[in-house]
Amino acid sequence: MIKKNITQIKDSMVLPVIMAPMFLISNPNMVIKACDSGIVGSFPALNARTTDILEEWMKQITTELETLKVKYPHKKIAPWAVNFISHRSNKRYDQDLTVMKKYKPPIVITSLGDPSPVVKIVHEYGGIVFSDVINIKFAKKAIEKGTDGLILVSNGAGGHAGILNPIAFIHEVREFWNGPIVLAGAISKGQDILAAEVLGADFVYMGSRFIASKESLAVDEYKNMVITSTIEDVLYTDAFSGIKANYLIPSIERAGLDPSNLVEKKEIDFSSVNSDSQVKAWKDIYGAGHGVGGIKEVQSVSEIVAELQASYNKVKIAIINDN
């Protein structure tokens, strides 16, 4: 059943790319544009400030995508996904799950916590569940809890990320898992997608590449900082949320903080840098991955996908011709 679903999803895509859900950045228009361009669009459920707004977003996405499918029956329009915090500390856990059950997102991405309650609901309506994991321990645990696929969040991914090399990570996971894998970590070009497929990934996760999209909710300063930054401008620290993540050093400096003298945050806090500061993680301190060096301009989502597709096909054809 899952294999059939994955095949159907791939058949509806122009590239095996999932636009990663990004806190304070992803939005319904961005999701719709991604799906219309032939890649999976996603957003964090908590980007919608309330459950009522989440329902409005899901209704908009499902309605507009169905309209596009009717209008362009032969066009590849990819499915959409929502990212759900599956830890019970999520104060909207039950309410948001009820809305998801109503609107039936084809793909649900779980982060933090036990995905099994989500899996049960999603499987009832025929959807699939992918779970974020940063190491082998969490990968095995997600499999035990019934997830359909693994998102290997490797070294270099934007925002909360792991420290494992993506090549070694996927090789070890493939020793005990033959199900769907999404590879994440500094993937920003078409040739990166092909390389991930060669390694055994079914899909790739791209977040940072879409921060500077026209449809993104990122402010202009954030978009410009992504464009001008390089890998040397990315810092991995737990000083801002209590969980290690990759942030842009220029945004830390702009906030009046010394990147070389940050204080470790003892508790998990997704909002403030620390209790005596008004600087907010994600809003003032910008997240981004190691792939920022390849981002050179603000483009629409459709332009980014077209560029990725062109470079992916160019490299694939060159390999075929060489053989």
C-alpha positions as CSV (number, residue, x, y, z in Angstrom):
1,M,0.0,0.0,0.0
2,I,2.7,2.5,1.0
3,K,4.9,1.5,-2.0
4,K,1.8,2.2,-4.2
5,N,1.3,5.6,-2.6
6,I,4.9,6.5,-3.0
7,T,4.8,5.6,-6.7
8,Q,1.6,7.7,-7.2
9,I,3.3,10.6,-5.5
10,K,6.4,10.4,-7.6
11,D,4.3,10.1,-10.8
12,S,2.6,13.4,-9.9
13,M,6.0,15.2,-9.5
14,V,8.5,16.7,-11.9
15,L,11.3,16.3,-9.3
16,P,11.5,14.2,-6.2
17,V,11.6,17.3,-4.0
18,I,9.7,18.2,-0.8
19,M,9.8,21.9,0.0
20,A,10.5,21.6,3.7
21,P,8.1,23.2,6.2
22,M,9.7,26.4,7.6
23,F,8.6,28.1,10.7
24,L,7.3,31.7,10.1
25,I,8.1,31.3,6.4
26,S,5.9,28.7,4.8
27,N,2.3,29.7,3.9
28,P,-0.6,28.4,1.8
29,N,0.3,30.3,-1.3
30,M,3.8,29.0,-1.2
31,V,2.5,25.4,-0.8
32,I,0.1,25.8,-3.7
33,K,2.8,27.3,-6.0
34,A,5.1,24.4,-5.1
35,C,2.5,21.7,-5.9
36,D,1.5,23.5,-9.1
37,S,5.2,23.5,-10.1
38,G,5.4,19.8,-9.5
39,I,7.1,19.4,-6.1
40,V,5.5,18.7,-2.7
41,G,4.7,21.9,-0.8
42,S,4.5,21.8,2.9
43,F,4.0,24.1,6.0
44,P,4.2,23.7,9.8
45,A,0.7,23.5,11.3
46,L,1.8,26.0,13.9
47,N,2.5,28.7,11.3
48,A,-1.3,29.1,11.4
49,R,-1.7,31.1,14.7
50,T,-4.9,29.3,15.7
51,T,-6.6,26.0,14.8
52,D,-9.4,28.1,13.1
53,I,-6.7,29.7,10.8
54,L,-5.2,26.3,10.2
55,E,-8.6,25.1,9.0
56,E,-8.8,28.1,6.6
57,W,-5.3,27.3,5.3
58,M,-6.1,23.7,4.7
59,K,-9.4,24.5,3.0
60,Q,-7.6,27.0,0.7
61,I,-4.9,24.5,-0.2
62,T,-7.3,21.6,-1.0
63,T,-9.8,23.8,-2.9
64,E,-7.2,25.6,-5.0
65,L,-5.3,22.4,-5.8
66,E,-8.5,20.6,-6.8
67,T,-9.4,23.5,-9.1
68,L,-5.9,23.3,-10.7
69,K,-6.3,19.6,-11.3
70,V,-9.7,20.1,-13.0
71,K,-8.4,23.0,-15.1
72,Y,-5.1,21.2,-16.1
73,P,-5.9,17.5,-16.1
74,H,-2.7,16.5,-17.9
75,K,-0.4,18.6,-15.7
76,K,1.7,17.1,-12.9
77,I,0.4,18.7,-9.7
78,A,2.1,17.3,-6.6
79,P,0.4,16.5,-3.3
80,W,0.8,18.8,-0.3
81,A,2.0,18.1,3.2
82,V,1.6,19.5,6.7
83,N,4.2,19.3,9.5
84,F,2.8,18.3,12.9
85,I,4.6,18.5,16.3
86,S,3.7,15.1,17.6
87,H,5.0,15.8,21.1
88,R,2.2,16.2,23.8
89,S,3.7,19.6,24.7
90,N,2.0,20.9,21.6
91,K,-1.0,22.7,23.1
92,R,-3.0,22.3,19.9
93,Y,-2.3,18.6,19.6
94,D,-5.9,17.3,19.6
95,Q,-7.5,20.3,17.9
96,D,-5.1,20.3,15.0
97,L,-5.4,16.5,14.6
98,T,-9.1,16.9,14.2
99,V,-8.7,19.5,11.4
100,M,-6.2,17.2,9.7
101,K,-8.6,14.4,9.8
102,K,-11.2,16.6,8.1
103,Y,-9.0,17.9,5.3
104,K,-6.9,14.7,4.8
105,P,-3.4,16.1,3.9
106,P,-1.9,13.4,1.6
107,I,1.4,13.6,3.5
108,V,1.9,14.4,7.2
109,I,5.4,15.1,8.5
110,T,5.9,14.5,12.2
111,S,8.5,16.1,14.4
112,L,9.4,15.5,18.0
113,G,7.5,12.8,19.9
114,D,5.6,9.6,19.2
115,P,4.1,9.5,15.6
116,S,1.8,6.5,16.2
117,P,-1.4,8.5,17.0
118,V,-0.9,10.5,13.9
119,V,-0.1,7.4,11.8
120,K,-3.4,5.9,13.0
121,I,-5.5,8.8,11.8
122,V,-3.6,9.4,8.6
123,H,-3.8,5.7,7.6
124,E,-7.6,5.8,8.1
125,Y,-8.0,8.2,5.2
126,G,-5.2,6.7,3.1
127,G,-2.4,9.2,3.7
128,I,1.2,8.6,4.5
129,V,3.4,9.8,7.4
130,F,7.1,10.8,7.2
131,S,9.0,11.4,10.5
132,D,12.0,13.7,11.0
133,V,14.9,11.9,12.6
134,I,18.5,13.0,13.3
135,N,20.2,9.8,14.2
136,I,19.9,6.0,14.1
137,K,18.2,5.7,17.5
138,F,15.3,8.0,16.5
139,A,15.1,6.4,13.1
140,K,14.5,2.9,14.6
141,K,12.1,4.4,17.2
142,A,10.0,6.0,14.4
143,I,9.9,2.8,12.5
144,E,8.7,0.9,15.6
145,K,5.9,3.5,16.1
146,G,4.7,2.8,12.5
147,T,5.9,5.7,10.5
148,D,5.8,5.1,6.7
149,G,9.0,7.0,5.8
150,L,12.0,8.6,7.4
151,I,13.3,12.2,6.8
152,L,17.0,12.0,7.6
153,V,17.8,15.5,8.8
154,S,21.6,15.5,8.4
155,N,24.5,17.8,9.0
156,G,24.1,21.2,7.2
157,A,20.3,21.3,7.2
158,G,18.7,24.6,8.0
159,G,17.0,25.2,11.4
160,H,17.0,22.2,13.8
161,A,19.4,19.7,12.3
162,G,21.5,16.7,13.2
163,I,25.3,16.3,13.0
164,L,25.5,13.1,10.9
165,N,27.1,13.1,7.5
166,P,24.2,12.5,5.0
167,I,26.1,9.8,3.0
168,A,27.0,7.7,6.1
169,F,23.6,8.3,7.6
170,I,21.6,7.0,4.6
171,H,23.9,4.0,4.2
172,E,23.4,2.9,7.8
173,V,19.7,3.4,7.7
174,R,19.4,1.4,4.5
175,E,21.0,-1.6,6.4
176,F,17.7,-2.0,8.4
177,W,15.1,0.0,6.4
178,N,13.9,-0.5,2.9
179,G,11.0,2.0,3.1
180,P,10.8,5.6,1.8
181,I,13.7,7.9,2.7
182,V,13.8,11.7,2.4
183,L,17.3,13.1,2.6
184,A,17.8,16.6,4.1
185,G,21.0,18.6,4.5
186,A,22.4,21.4,2.3
187,I,20.6,20.2,-0.8
188,S,20.2,23.2,-3.1
189,K,20.9,22.3,-6.7
190,G,19.6,19.9,-9.3
191,Q,22.8,17.7,-9.2
192,D,22.3,17.4,-5.4
193,I,18.9,15.8,-6.0
194,L,20.4,13.2,-8.4
195,A,23.3,12.5,-6.0
196,A,20.7,11.8,-3.2
197,E,18.9,9.4,-5.5
198,V,22.1,7.6,-6.3
199,L,22.7,7.2,-2.5
200,G,19.3,5.6,-2.2
201,A,16.9,8.4,-1.2
202,D,13.4,8.5,-2.7
203,F,13.0,12.2,-2.1
204,V,15.0,15.2,-0.9
205,Y,14.1,18.0,1.5
206,M,14.8,21.6,0.5
207,G,14.2,24.4,2.9
208,S,16.9,27.1,2.6
209,R,16.6,27.1,-1.2
210,F,13.1,28.5,-0.9
211,I,13.6,31.1,1.9
212,A,14.4,33.7,-0.8
213,S,11.4,32.9,-2.9
214,K,8.9,35.6,-3.8
215,E,6.1,33.7,-2.1
216,S,8.1,33.2,1.2
217,L,6.9,35.1,4.3
218,A,10.6,35.9,5.1
219,V,11.2,39.7,5.3
220,D,13.4,41.3,2.7
221,E,16.3,41.6,5.1
222,Y,16.2,37.8,5.7
223,K,16.0,37.0,2.0
224,N,18.9,39.4,1.2
225,M,21.0,37.8,4.1
226,V,20.4,34.4,2.6
227,I,21.6,35.6,-0.8
228,T,24.8,37.2,0.5
229,S,25.7,34.5,3.0
230,T,28.1,31.6,2.5
231,I,28.7,28.4,4.4
232,E,31.0,30.4,6.7
233,D,28.1,32.5,7.9
234,V,26.2,29.5,9.4
235,L,26.5,28.7,13.1
236,Y,25.3,25.5,14.8
237,T,24.2,26.3,18.3
238,D,21.6,25.5,21.0
239,A,21.7,29.1,22.5
240,F,18.4,30.2,20.9
241,S,15.9,27.4,21.5
242,G,17.7,24.8,23.6
243,I,18.0,22.5,20.6
244,K,21.0,22.6,18.3
245,A,20.1,24.4,15.0
246,N,21.8,26.2,12.2
247,Y,21.5,30.0,12.1
248,L,22.9,32.9,10.1
249,I,25.8,34.6,12.0
250,P,25.0,38.1,10.5
251,S,21.5,37.9,12.1
252,I,23.1,37.1,15.4
253,E,25.4,40.0,15.2
254,R,22.7,42.3,14.0
255,A,20.8,41.4,17.2
256,G,23.7,42.7,19.2
257,L,25.0,39.3,20.3
258,D,28.5,37.9,20.0
259,P,28.4,34.6,18.0
260,S,31.6,33.4,19.7
261,N,30.3,34.0,23.2
262,L,26.7,32.6,23.3
263,V,25.3,31.0,26.4
264,E,24.0,27.5,26.2
265,K,20.2,27.4,26.7
266,K,19.3,24.8,29.3
267,E,15.6,24.5,28.6
268,I,13.8,24.0,25.3
269,D,12.1,27.3,24.3
270,F,11.0,27.9,20.7
271,S,10.4,31.6,21.1
272,S,12.9,33.6,23.1
273,V,16.7,33.7,22.9
274,N,16.8,33.9,26.6
275,S,14.6,35.1,29.4
276,D,16.2,38.6,29.7
277,S,16.1,39.4,26.0
278,Q,13.5,40.6,23.6
279,V,15.3,39.0,20.7
280,K,13.3,36.1,19.3
281,A,14.6,32.9,17.7
282,W,13.5,32.5,14.1
283,K,11.9,36.0,14.0
284,D,15.1,37.9,14.7
285,I,17.7,35.2,14.6
286,Y,17.4,33.7,11.1
287,G,17.7,30.0,10.4
288,A,19.5,28.6,7.2
289,G,21.5,25.7,6.2
290,H,25.0,25.1,4.6
291,G,23.5,25.4,1.1
292,V,23.0,29.2,1.3
293,G,26.2,29.8,-0.8
294,G,24.3,28.5,-3.9
295,I,21.4,31.0,-3.5
296,K,22.1,34.1,-5.6
297,E,18.7,35.9,-6.1
298,V,15.1,36.2,-5.2
299,Q,13.0,34.0,-7.5
300,S,9.5,32.7,-7.6
301,V,8.9,29.1,-6.5
302,S,8.2,28.1,-10.1
303,E,11.4,29.7,-11.3
304,I,13.4,27.8,-8.6
305,V,11.8,24.5,-9.6
306,A,12.4,25.1,-13.3
307,E,16.1,25.9,-12.5
308,L,16.4,22.8,-10.4
309,Q,14.8,20.7,-13.1
310,A,17.1,22.0,-15.8
311,S,20.3,21.3,-13.8
312,Y,19.0,17.9,-12.7
313,N,18.2,16.9,-16.3
314,K,21.5,18.3,-17.6
315,V,23.6,16.2,-15.3
316,K,21.4,13.1,-15.7
317,I,21.7,13.3,-19.5
318,A,25.5,13.8,-19.3
319,I,25.9,10.7,-17.2
320,I,23.8,8.7,-19.6
321,N,25.8,9.9,-22.6
322,D,29.1,9.1,-20.8
323,N,27.9,5.5,-20.3
